[in-house]
Every structure is written in C-alpha cells, then in structure tokens.
Amino acid sequence: MKNLLKYDLLFALLIITTSCHKEKETISDVIIGKWEWVKTVIPYGGQETNPQTSGFSQTLEFMSNGKMQEYKNDLLINSSNYTIETNPSNTKDNLFTSTIITSHFYMEADTLIFSEAYVDGPVYYYVRHK
C-alpha cells in the first residue's frame, strides 16, 4: 500500500511539473506587436540617421495573422503579408520577407534589428512600442 501511495505521489508530481512547462516562444511569436524605429546605421560608411535627424517617426506593426503595417508619423503608409524563415542550424539567422521589407533579422532584448550589412547595406533598429 505504501508503494502505491509513493507511485501516486510521484505521478501527481510529474503531472504538475509537466503541465506547468511553457513552450519556448518562436521568433514569429516574439515579433508580434508594434516596433518604433530608433536608428539606421550604414556600417561601412559610418553614417547614422534617426527620427530626430530625418524629421519623421516610423513604426512597424506585426500581427499574428501574418500581416504587417508600416506607419510614418503615425499615418498608415503600407500594409503587407509577411513570412519568417529560420535557419534550423542557426536560430539567430532569420529571413523576413514582405513587399515592404526583405531582410535578415535578429533580436537583442527588446530591439528588433533588420540587417543588410552582409551586402554593404544599412542596419535598421526598432524597439518594442510601450
């Protein structure tokens, strides 16, 4: 009888610990929301622009249904579907494709970074809208 009680307790503990396990969020989940442009850097030229130097703000909004919207000075200027492909051997190597943006991207903390530096292009930085 004591062994049966031990097994019941172990089974209950196993159920509790596995039911509380949260699945790891994918990059497709984490990107959902609004992102504000903070700067663009051209690494090979050393140039940097931002909303203050360019005279406009820009926001990207990603929705869970695969749609994105681009705002300039809070006015909707573009809308598009998007896809995200992740390299299975390097989870930091993500490819974002839409009619607005086609670029490799990654995230650092709450910063979304679209990088075209591999072809001497700019690197765009966005922070999560609060």
Residue pairs with C-beta under 8 A, 6 or more apart in sequence:
26 86
27 84
27 86
27 91
27 94
27 107
28 84
30 107
31 62
31 84
31 107
31 112
32 62
32 63
32 64
33 61
33 62
33 128
33 129
34 59
34 60
34 61
34 128
34 129
35 59
35 60
35 61
35 62
35 112
35 126
35 127
35 128
35 129
36 57
36 58
36 59
36 126
36 127
36 128
36 129
37 50
37 51
37 57
37 58
37 59
37 60
37 124
37 125
37 126
38 50
38 51
38 111
38 125
38 126
38 127
39 48
39 49
39 50
39 124
39 125
40 48
40 49
40 50
40 122
40 123
40 124
40 125
41 47
41 48
41 122
41 123
41 125
42 48
42 121
42 122
42 123
43 117
43 123
44 117
44 120
51 57
51 58
56 72
56 73
57 71
57 72
57 73
57 74
58 70
58 71
58 72
59 70
59 71
59 74
59 129
60 68
60 69
60 70
60 71
60 101
60 112
60 126
61 68
61 69
61 70
61 71
62 68
62 82
63 69
66 81
66 82
66 83
67 79
67 80
67 81
67 82
68 79
68 80
68 81
68 82
68 98
68 100
69 76
69 78
69 79
70 76
70 77
70 78
70 79
70 80
70 100
71 77
78 99
78 100
80 98
80 99
80 100
81 98
81 99
82 96
82 97
82 98
82 100
82 101
83 96
83 97
83 98
84 94
84 95
84 96
84 97
85 94
85 95
85 97
86 93
86 94
86 95
87 93
87 94
87 95
92 106
93 104
93 106
94 104
94 105
94 106
95 102
95 103
95 104
95 105
96 102
96 103
96 104
96 105
96 114
101 114
103 114
103 115
103 116
103 124
104 114
104 115
104 116
104 118
105 112
105 113
105 114
105 115
106 113
106 115
107 113
110 127
110 128
111 125
111 126
111 127
112 125
112 126
112 127
112 128
113 123
113 124
113 125
113 126
114 123
114 124
114 126
115 121
115 123
115 124
116 122
116 123
117 123
